[in-house]
Amino acid sequence: MADGQNRSLRPRARIVRTLGSELISNEQIAIVELVKNAYDADATQVIVRFVGPLVEHAGEVEVWDDGHGMSAGTVDAVWSEIATPYRLEAIKSESGKRRVLGEKGIGRLAASRLGDVTNVITKRPSGEEVSLVIDWRDFTDERYLDEVTFNVAVVDPPRTFGPLGEAESLFHRPLASGTAVRTSGLGRRWEDTDFDSLRLALSRLLPPRPAEELASKTRSAFSIWLDLPEETNSASGEVGANDVLARPHYQVVGSVDASGRAHLTYRDSLTDEESQIDEPIRVSGGADRMRRPRCGPLEVDLRAWDLDRDTFEATKGSLRDELSTLSKFREDIKSRSGVAVYRDGFRVQPFGDATFDWLHLDSRRVNNPTMRLSNNQVSGFVFISADANPGLRDRSHREGMIDTAEYEDFQQVTTQLVALLEARRRASARRAPKSKSRPSTTGIFSYFSLDRLTGLAASRSADRDLVEAIDEVTAQVGRGVEEVKQTLARFSRLATLGSIVDLILHEGRGSLSRIRTGVAGVLGKTPAAAQLSGSERITKYGPRIERGAATLSDLFSRIEPLAGKKRSAPKLVGLSELVEPAVELMSARAKHAGVVVTTRVVDSSVTVDPGEITQVVVNLLDNAIYWAGTVDDETSRAVLVEAVPLQGGGASITVSDSGPGVPSEFEEAIFDAYFSLKPQGTGLGLAIAGATIQDFYEGSLLLMKPGELPGARFRATLRSQADG
């Protein structure tokens, strides 16, 4: 075969405009990219100026900065080289004070998204002024990229950045250096809504200043200004965060170190509450195992608001006049909602956009609307760095991050930080305080009591119509309560089955696989089996079928008590018959999580619906295994289930774990429906278990002091036999 000839790729010139238009999604993002370039140039002030008429193929958009500028040599060797590795090698700005934001060497193409022709004017301190002009319309299909040229000229003496030049007039002070990127022939018409979007995008490039700094005259280390023509209805001036962001109702601020330990402060401005949070954050490592996050350290500032009228009326005095109505307040919060990510002090697009719910806060809220915050109630700021978080990398089009394992951990960590805020917000907002011991005199159905009406009927026995009406209503309510109890029993079992469906599928599929393999062998449908006689195949493969069938039968027997549509009649069963099936049902999950479950049962008989008590134990075990699994030392991951009879009848079942325990501030809230300390929890497990014990067995579900294990310890007490 003859030797071939070496070739090289020769792109058409239009690739430049393709990169500019496809990697930069809109004009606002294009301007943001140019502002980021100014930041990398150590600028302290950037001015974005529009010159009318702001219609297609007319007008101008200019991005000015007071940074260190470029020399002719830098323009030739760095700026003109697309995808230059310069920033990969020089990761610090020239001053050494900033970690540069641009590393891919394509941010300058953002100008092609804005208009037809770009004129870059730049000057170094005590250096020459350099001007270059690029006509983006030259980058067409008709030419190859190496056939397109642009003009670079040295302007001496400096005009734009010289004494009394345009830069001095614009900045109201002499500039020794800087850069102006002036793009003319706008790609489209700019409307007032476009300027609103641009202002919002620019305002979220940097985190808002604290409330105590709002009145300060101190100039920011990096400020952005808009200079708009009078023909627009939008205002010129400094782009700053809206002051409503500086006055959140709830806030969590602090850091998570490289090991995943959170060091945070929680503030509630509605109650003037402040508390410290110092606890480990653990993420799912697959197969129910929890581990330390790999995303690296981060700092966080999460702010949240209640958007109801009562809260607004109580707090509106601290807001400016423009936010004096509830609708305006809500709109202001919603337009600036979302959890933004800042790398080395600058926002990563599109994190923080109101429409980019990267933590799936809205879907979490669907499952638990009482406790969870929606995306439009949260404005957050998460700070990372290129050096400390190398696994968190931008996509090529500058919007979003690559789906690495580190990014998945980053999502989980940030979601858990939101959950920490949600739990404290929920605990402090509880309308009616409840005893830690949850006295047995209160249950879900105690609120349906008609004792007052019955007393009224007794006092007016002469009014037969009233007495008959009250008797009829009492009977209807009684029947309704019984129907609700039956429905609760059904749905509590369904909820428990739902929480273990993955385990059921895993065990069931494994059993079916063994049965299929055995059947194929018996029928001689595998190469190895085909060499055997019929009796040999049965001897070899028959036991596999038997083992698979036995496992399925055992699985069905374990879940059968949870599958009933209605409460079954209470019957006399041993405590071991209530505990062991629940432990077996959760054994696979415990194994995956590396948790050792131990049982201690003093066997005795109680009259109960086995399905109800089994689902109570399953719920308690589910929580215990989860929290025990968050312990770093896998040898210490343990759960203990104890069951003992009580004098005078009944029994108690206690489930303890080696996890972090229940923080004291949540001891009263932990049994509330929809309250959960799990990031994705619905908050129904303990509520359903407690309601079952109280309303069907006149017992109690209590949070006890830690015993043999250092974590949470819950005790379910059955104080009387169940009624039929």
N, C-alpha and C positions, 0 to 999 in steps of 0.2 A: 504494500500500500504506500503510495507516494506521501511524502511529508506535506502536511497542510500549511496554510499561511496564517500567521497571527493576525487577529482582528481586534478592534476596540469598539466599544459602544459609542455611538455618536447621536446624542439626543437632539430631537427637534427643539427649536427655541421655545415653543409653547409650553415645555415642561415647567418653565419658571412660573408662568401664570397659573398653570395647573396646580403646582405646589402651593402657591399663594392662596388660591381660591378654595382648594380642598382641605388643606391643613389648617386654614383659618376660616372658621365657620361663618363669621359675620363681621361687619365693619367695627362694631364695638370691641370685639376680641382683637381685631387688627390694631386698634389704637392702644389697647392694653399691652400688646406685645411690644409696641414702640416705647411705651412708658417703662416697661421692664428693661429695655435696652438702656434707657436713661438712668435707671437705678443702678445697673451694672457699671455705668460710667461715673459713679459716685456723685450723681446730681443730688442737690438738696431741694430743688424746685423744678417742677415740670409745668409747662403751660400748653394746653391743648386749645388752639385757636382755629375758629372757622371763619372763612371770608366768603361772603355771598357773591352772586346768587347761589343758593344751595340746591341746585337742580342738576340733573344728569348732564355730564360733559361740561360743566361750568363750576365755578367756585373752587375753594381750596380748603383742605384741612391740614393744619400744621402742628407738629409736636416739637416744642422747644425745651431745652434743658440747660442747666448751668454746670454740667459735668466736665470731665477733663478733656473731652473732645478727641479728635483724631488728627494725626499728621498725614501727609500725602503717602508716606511709606506704609502706614497702618491701613489706609484706604485701599492701597494696591495689594498688600500682602494678606490682609485679614478680611476687611469688609467685602472685597470683591470676590472672595473665595467662598462659594456656597458650601455648607456643611464643613466649614473649617474646624479642625480639631483644637483650635487656639484656646477655647474656653474649657476644653477637657483638661488641658495642661495648666492653664492659669485659672484656677478655680476661685481665687480671691480677686476682688476688685483692685484697681491700681493703688488705692489707699490702704489696702489690706484689712479694711474694716467690714467689708460686706462679702458674703458668699454669693458669687454670681448666680443669676437665675437662668441665663441663656447658655446652654451647652451644646445644642445641636447645630448651631451656625446657620439657621434658616429664618430666624425671627425677622430679619430685614425684609423678607419677602412679603411681610404683612402689608407693606405700603402698596403692593400691586393690587391688594383687595380694596383699596380706598379710591383709586382713580387712575388716570391715564399716564401722567408724567410726574416723576418724583425728583425734586431737587434737594440734595443733601448739602448743607453748608456747615462746616465744622472747623473748630480752631482749638489748638493746644495752648496752654499758658505760655506766654512769651514766644509763641510760634506763629507760623503762617496760617492763613485762612485757606481752606480747601473747599472747592465747590465741585459737585458732580451732578450730572443730569442723566436720568434713565427714562426713556420712553417705553413704557410697558407694552405699547401697541406694536413695538418691533419684534416682540417675542411671539412669532406666528408659525404656522405650519410650513410656510414657504422658506424658512431659514433654519439652518442648524444653529445650535446654541453658540458654537465658537465663531459664528459669522456675525453675531450681534455685538456691537461695540457701544460704549457710552463715553461721554466726555468728562475728563477730570482736569480741573484748572486750579492753579494757585493764584489767590487774590492777594496782591501786595501793593499798597498797605491794606489791612483788613477793612472791609466795609460793614458787613452785617454785624460782626462782633468787635468792630473798632469803636473808638471814641465817638459818642453821639450816634452810634449805629442803631439799627432796628432792634437788636437784642437789648441794648441799654434802655431804649424807649419802652420796650415791652415789659422788662423786669423792673424798671424804675431804679436801676442801679447799674454801675459799670460791671461788665463781665470780662474776665481775662480769658475765659474759655467756655466752650459749650457746643451744642449741636442743634441744628434745626432741620427737621425732615418735613419738607413742604410738598404735598401732593395735590396737583391741580387736575381739573376735569373729573369731577366726582363721578363715581360709578353709578350713583342713583340720587334721587331727591332725599333730602334729610327733613324729617318732620319733627314736631315738638316731642312726640312720643319717643323718637329715636334719641333725642338728647336726654330724656328722662331715663331711658335704658342705659345710656352711656354714663350718666352721672351715677346711677346705681352701681354699675359695674366698677367704675373707678373708686367709688366710696368704699367698696368692700375689698379693694386691693390690700388695704392696711386695716388692722383691727381698730375698733373705736377706742377713743380715749375714755378713761374712767370718768364717772360723774364729777368727781372733785376737780378734774382738770378742764372741764368744759369752759369755765370762765377765765382760764389762764391765757395770758397774752404770749406765752412762750411758743415760738414757732416750732413746728414738728421738724424732725431730722430729715423728713422727706415729705413734701407737700405737693399736691396736684391741684391745678387751677384750670377752670374753663373760661375761655374768652369767646363769647358768642355775639353775632351781629344783632342789632336792635330789631331786625325783622322777625326774630323768633320770640316766642312767649316764655322761653326758659331764661333763667337768670345766670349771669356770669358770676364768677367768684370761686373761692376755695371749695374744693370737693371734700367734704368731711362726713363722717358717719352721723346719722340722725341721732339727736340726743336721747330719743326714746330707748335706744339700745344701751345707753349707759345707766338706765334705771330699770333693771329687770325685777320682776317679782321674786324669782328664784334664781340662784346662781351656784354653780360648782366651779371652783377655780383651783388650779394647782398643777401637779405633774404626776406622771407615771414613769418610774425609772426603768432601766433596761431589764431588770428582773421581773417586771410586771407589778411592782408594788405601787399602789396609789397613795399619794400624799396630797390631800385635798381639803378645801374649806367650803362648807355649805352655808349659804346665806339666804334667809327668807326675809324680804323687806316688809312683808305684810304683818309679820309677828315679831320682827326684830330679832329673830333667832339666828344664831351662828354656832356651828359645830365643826369639829375636825373629823376627817375620815382618813384612816391609815389602815389599809387592808390590801391583800393581794388580789390582783385581777388574773383570772385564769380563763383560758379559751378552750374550745372543744378541739381535741386532737383526733377525732374520729373514733368510732366504736365506743362512744360514751366515755372516753378518757379525757380528762382535763389536764392541761399543761400550761407552762409559762408561755406568754406570747413571744413571737420572734420578730416583731415589727420594730423593736428598738424603743428608746425613750421618747416621750412626748410631753408637751405642756398643753393644758386645756383650759378653756374658759367657756362654759356652757351657760346660756341665759335663757330663761323661759318666762312666759306670761300666761295668766288666766285671761281669757277674752270675754268673760261674762260681764254683764252690766254692773252687778254689785261691786265686783272688784275694781272695775274701771271708775265708778263713782267715788270709791274710797281713796283712789290714788291719783286722780286726774289733776289734782292741785299742783303736782310736781312737774307737769308737762307744759309745753309752750302752748300758746293760744290756738295754733293751727290744729292741734290734736284735741280740741275741747269737746269733740263728739265721739261717741263710741265707734261709729262707722269709720271715721278717719283714723282713730287709734288702731282699730283692727287692720285696716288697709296698710298702715305704716309698718306694723309688725309683720304682716304677711309678706309684704314686698321685700322685706329684709330678712326673711326667715331662711332656714337651712343651716347646716353645719359646714362651715368653710374650713379648708385646710391651707395652712401657710407654711411654705418651705422657705427657710432662711428669711422670714419676714415678709414674703410676698405670696399672694393667694394663688393656689393652683386651680385653674379652671377645670370644670364648672362647679367644683365643690363650693357650696354656699349659695348657689342659685336656688331661688324658691322652688323651681320646678325639678330640681335634681335631688331626689330623696334617696341618696346613696346608702343610708342606714335603714331604709324601709320602715321609717317611723309610722307612716300612715297605715301600712298593713299590720303592724304591731297593734296599733290603736283599734283596728277593726275587731281584733280578738279580745281586747280588754279596754273598752272606751272609758271606763271609770277611772283607771289609773294612768294609762299611757298618754304621752303627749303626742300630738300630731306634728308633722313637719312645719306647719305654719305657726306653731306656738314657740318654736325654738330658733334661736340665733346663736350659733356656736362658733368657736374659734379653736382649732387644733393646730399646734405648732410642732413642726418636725424640721429636720435639716438633712441636706444631701449627704453630709458626712456621717451623721449618727444613724440615719435610716436609709442605707443604700438599697435595701430591697423594695423601697417604695419609689417606683420609677414612672415617669410620665409616658403616656402614649405619644406616638410620633406626631399626631395632630394637635398636641398640646392641650387636649381636653380629656381629663380623667387619668386614671393610673392603670398600668398593666396588671392583669389578674394574677399576681404572684401569690405564693403562700404567705408572704409577709403582709401583702395587702389584705388577704382574708383575715389574718389575725388583727390587723389594724381596724377593720370594720367591727370585729367582735369586741375589741377593747373599747372603742368609742361608743358602741351600743351599750356596753355595760356601764360606762360612765354616765350615759343618759339615764340608764335604769337606776343608778344611785341617786340621781337628782329626783327622778319620779317617785322613788320610795319615800324619800324625805318630804317631798311636797305632799304626798298622799297622807303620810302620818301626821303632819302638822295641820292638815286641812280637815281632819276627821271632825264631823259635826257633833257627835255625841260620844264622850269618853266611855270606854268600857273597862271593866275590871280585868286585870291580868288573868284571873282565875276563871273567867267566863262562867259565872254562876249558873247552875242548872235551871234556875227559875226563868231564864230567858232563852228562848229558841226562836227559830224563824216563825213558827206558827203561833207563838204567844201573842203576836200582834193582832191575831184574828179574834181575840177574846171579845165576847158580847156581854160580859158581866154587867156592865152599866145598863144596857137595855133590859136585861133580865130583871135587874133590881127595879127599874122603872115600871116594868109590867107588874111586879109584885106589889108596888105601892099604889097601883091604879087597877086593882083587880076588878073593880066595878065596870071599867071600860072594856067590855068584852072584845070589841073590834080591835082596840089597841093590843090587847093581850094576844089575840089570834094572829095579828100582823107580826108582832115580835116573835111569836113562836114559829111562824112560817119562815121569817128571815133567818132565825137562829138555825133552823133545820137546813135551809139552803146553804148557809155559810158552812155548817158542819159537813154537809156532803161535798161542798167545794174544797174544803180543807183536805178531806180524805182523798179526793181526786188529785189534788196538787201533791199530796204526799206520795201517791202511787207514781205520779209523773216524775217527781224528784228522784224516787228510788230507781226508776228506769233510766233516767238520764245520767244519774250519778254512775251507774254501772257502765253505760255507754261511754261516758267520759273516761272512766278508768280503762276500759278496753282500748279506747283511742290512744291513751298514753303509752300502751304497751304493744301497739299494733306492729311496730318494727320488729320487736322480739318474736311475736307470733309468726310473722312472715319468715324471719330468719330460721327459726326452728322448724317450721313447716316445710320450707323449701329444702332444708337439709335432709329431712326425713323422706320427702318425695324423691330426692336425688338418689338416696340409697335404695328405695323401692324400684325406681326405674332401672338402676344398674343391675339389681338382682333379677328383675324380670327379663332384661335383655340377655343376661347370662343363662338363665334357665331355658330360654327359647333358642339359645345358641346363636345369637345375633352379633356376637363379638368374635374377632379372630381367635382369641384364646379359648372361648367357650366352645367354638365350633369343633375343636379337636377332642372334646370330651364326650362321653356317652351321656344319655339322658339322666341316668341315676347319679353320675358324677356331677353333672351340672346342678342337679337339685341339692346334692350334699354341699357343694361349694357355695352356691348363690342363694339357696333358700334362707339361710340365717340372715342375710342382708335384708331380705324382704320382711322377715319377722322383726328385726330390730327397728326398721323404719316404721312399720305399722305400730309397734309398741310405743315408739316415741310420739307418734301422732295421737294415739289413744290417750297417752299420759297428758299431752298438751290439751286435748279436748276436755279431759276431766278437770284440769286445772282452771280452765276459763269458763267451764259450764256454770259455776255459781254466779258469774258476772253477766250471763247472757239472758237472764229472764226478763220478760217485758213488764212483769208485775212483781210485787213483793210476794214471796212464797210464804206459806204458813210457817210460823216459828216452830222449831223442833229442837229437841235435846241433842246437843253435839258436844264433843270434847274440845277443849281449848286448842289441842294440837291439830284438830281438824280445821280450825280457823286460821292458825298461824302458818302451818307447814305449806298449804297450797299457795298462800301469798308469797312466801319465801321462795318456793320453787318457781313460781311465775316470774319473779324478778331475779332469778339466779343468773341468767345469761347477762342481763344488764349489769349486775354486780361484778361478774367476771370481767366483762369488757372494761369496766371502770377501775378494775384492780382493787375492789372493795371486798373484804371478808365479812360475811354475814354470819353471826352466831345466834342461836336461839336457846332460850332457857324457859321451858314450859313446865309448870306444876299442873299436871293434867287434872281437869275437873270438868264437869258438864254444866253447860248453860243453855237456856232456851232462847234461841235467836234465829233470825233468817241468816243462814251461812253466807249467802252472797253479799249481804249488806256489810257484815263484819269483815269479810275477806277484802272487799273493796276499800274499807277504811284502812286496813293494814297495808294494802298495796299502795295507797296514796301516801301513807306515812313512810313506807319503805322507799318509794320513788324519790321523795324529798331527801331522805337520809342518805341514799346512795349518791345522789347528785352532789350534796355538800361534802360528804366524806371524800368524794372523788376530786375535790378541789385542793386537797392537802398535797403539798409537794412531796413529802416523804411517803412513797407508796407503801412502805411497810407499816405505816400508821393508819391506813385507810380501813376503817372498821365500822360496822353497824351491829348493834345488839338489840334483839327482840326478846322481851320478857313477857310472860303471861302467867298470872297467878289468880286463884279464886279469892273472893272476898268473904269475910264473915257475914253471915246473914243472907248469902246469895249474891249472884253477880260475879264479875271478874274485872280485872284490869289488864290492859295490854300496853306495854311501854316500848317505844322505839327510840333508841339513842344513836348518836353518830359521833364521829371524831372530827367533824368539820369545824368551821369557824364559830358556830353558834349563832344565836339570834341577838343582834345588837340591842342594848337596853331600850333605845329610842323606838324600837319597833315591836316591843313585847305586847303592847296593847293592840297594835294594828294587824298583827300577823294572822289573826283569825278572820279578819274582815273579808267579805267576798270581793274578789278582784284585786286584792293586795298581794303582791308577790315580790320577792327579792331576786328572783331569777330574771335575767334580761328578757327572755321570751316567755315567761310564765303568764298564765291566765289568772292566777290567784283564786282558783276554784277548788283545788285539792283539799286544803285544810277546811275551807268553808263548808264544802259538801260533807266531809268526814265529821266535822263538828255538829252540823245540822242533823246528820243521821243519828249520831249518838244521843244528842239532846232530845230530838223530837220523837224518836222511835223507842228509845230505851231509857229516857229520863236520866241519862248519865251526863258525863262531861268530857271534854277534850281539853287538857291543860298543858301549858308549857311549864315544865318543871326545871328546877335548878340542875345543872350538870351533875352526873353521877360518876359512874365508872369511866365513861368516855367524856372528853372535854367539850363536845359540841352541843347541839340541840338535843333536847330530851322531851318527847311528847308522851303523855299518858292518856289513854282512852279508858274510861271507867263505865262499865255497864251496871247501873245501880238497881235495875229491876228487870224482870223478864219482859220480853216483848209481848204485846197483845196480839191476838190472832187477827 
